[in-house]
């Protein structure tokens, strides 16, 4: 899944995701990998790198998770990508830092 929003450029190869995830519904805990993809002309997307698998609830009003990505190719037209490994639904939000 690719999150919509404004594309951005990374000038460094090491990135940090800082965010939260809270389960909304479903029989299992959330299990999500956060990553970076490149949006190509025509709407195609190429996955570049993914970080650690973040499991369970990480509340918005608590201590947020950090997920580190290394060796991310530098460039433009970057977007956030997520991979869900459960059939739970939830609310996720965060930021990416160089």
N, C-alpha and C positions, 0 to 999 in steps of 0.2 A: 504494500500500500504506500502511496506517495501522498504526503501532505501538501495541500495547495498553499499558495502564498507567494510572496515575492522571491524571486531567485536571488542568489548572492554569490560572491566570489571568495574563494579561500586562497590566501597567499602563503600559507604555511601548511605543512603536511601532518601536523599533530593537532587534533581538534578534541574538544571536550563538550559533551552534552550534559546539561544540568536541568533537571526537570522533575515532574511528579507524574504518577499514574494512580488513578483510583478506580477500582472496579465499580461498574454500574449494575451489571447483571450477568448471569451465567453460572454454570455448575462448578467451574474451576477458577483458580487464581489467574490473574493476568500474568502473562509471560511474553515480554516484548523485547526485541532487539531494535535499537535506534541506529540509523546510519545516514550516509550521504549518497545521493545519486546525482547524475548529471542529466538535465533536461535538454534534449536535442531539438533542433528545428523540426517541425512537423508533429511534435508532441511525444515522440518516443523518449524513453528513459533508460539510462544505463546505471545499474548499481555500482558504486565505487568501493565503499567499505562499510562494515557494520561493527558495532562495539559489543560489549558484554550483554548477555541475556539478563534483563531486569525482571524479577518475579515478585508477585504479591503486590499489596498496596504500598505505595509511597505517597502519603497524604500531602495535599497542597499546603496544609498548615503545619507540617512537620519538617524534618530534614530531608531535602530533595536528594535524589540519586545523582551520581556523576558516572558517566560512561566515557571512556577514553578511546579515541581512534588514532592509530598511527599509520604512516605511509599512505595518507590520502593524497591522490594526485591534485596538484594545484590547478586552479582554473575557474572559469565562470559558469554561470547557469546551474548552480548547485541548488538542490532542494533536499529537505529532510525526508527520509524513507524509514518506514517501520515494517518489521516482520512480527506478526503475532503467532504465538505457538500455543494458544488456547482458544476455546470458543466462548470466552467471557467477553463482555463489552465493557468499556471504561472511558474515562476522561483522561487525556494526556495533554501535557503542555510543557514547554521548556525553551531553552536557548542553546545555541551552539557558539562556542568561543574558540578563537585561535590561541 
